[in-house]
Amino acid sequence: MPRVVVDVMPKPEILDPQGKAVLGALPRLGFAGVTDVRQGKRFELEFADEVTADVLAEVEKMAETLLSNPVIENYAVRVEQ
């Protein structure tokens, strides 16, 4: 069953308090070497039929209008098999 994945991340210039909280917790838990953390969202959309260019165009519309806030977030759409 074909799957389209939409990854949504805050734009680089947008503060990410959740990412900063994770970054602060890592050393306290014994994890070293991480210099930055950004937290985002992942959406997996499964389709019954083949993923065509038209389907990907629809997913792009979904990502722009519902799955992300384009003012503060970037998104990337990709097909997983």
C-alpha positions in Angstrom: 0.0 0.0 0.0 1.6 3.3 -1.1 2.3 5.8 1.7 3.0 9.5 1.4 4.8 11.2 4.3 4.6 14.8 5.1 7.2 16.1 7.5 6.5 19.5 9.1 9.1 21.5 10.9 9.3 25.0 12.4 11.0 27.5 10.1 14.6 28.1 11.2 13.8 31.7 12.4 10.9 30.5 14.6 11.7 29.8 18.3 11.1 26.1 19.2 10.5 25.9 22.9 9.8 22.1 22.8 13.1 21.5 21.0 14.9 23.6 23.5 13.3 21.7 26.4 14.5 18.4 24.9 18.0 19.9 24.3 18.2 20.9 28.0 17.0 17.4 29.2 19.4 15.3 27.1 22.6 16.1 29.2 20.7 15.6 32.4 19.8 12.1 31.2 23.4 11.3 30.2 23.3 12.1 26.5 26.1 14.3 25.3 27.2 15.9 22.0 23.8 17.2 20.8 24.0 20.8 19.8 20.4 21.6 18.7 17.0 20.0 18.7 14.0 21.0 16.5 10.7 19.3 17.1 8.2 18.8 14.3 5.4 16.6 13.1 5.1 13.6 10.7 2.0 12.6 8.9 1.7 9.3 7.1 -1.1 9.1 4.5 -1.8 5.7 3.0 -3.5 5.3 -0.4 -5.3 2.3 -1.9 -4.2 3.1 -5.4 -1.0 4.3 -7.1 0.4 7.6 -6.0 0.3 9.8 -9.1 1.3 13.4 -9.7 -2.3 14.4 -9.1 -2.3 12.6 -5.8 0.9 14.3 -4.8 -0.6 17.7 -5.8 -3.5 17.0 -3.5 -1.2 16.1 -0.7 0.7 19.3 -1.2 -2.6 21.2 -0.9 -3.4 19.2 2.3 0.0 20.1 3.7 -0.3 23.8 2.9 -3.9 24.2 4.2 -4.3 21.7 7.1 -1.2 19.8 8.1 1.1 22.9 8.5 1.0 26.6 9.2 3.0 28.0 6.3 3.6 31.2 8.2 5.8 29.5 10.8 6.4 26.0 9.4 8.0 24.3 6.4 6.9 21.0 5.1 8.3 18.3 2.8 6.3 15.6 1.0 7.8 12.3 0.0 6.6 8.9 -1.1 7.5 5.8 0.9 7.0 2.3 -0.5 
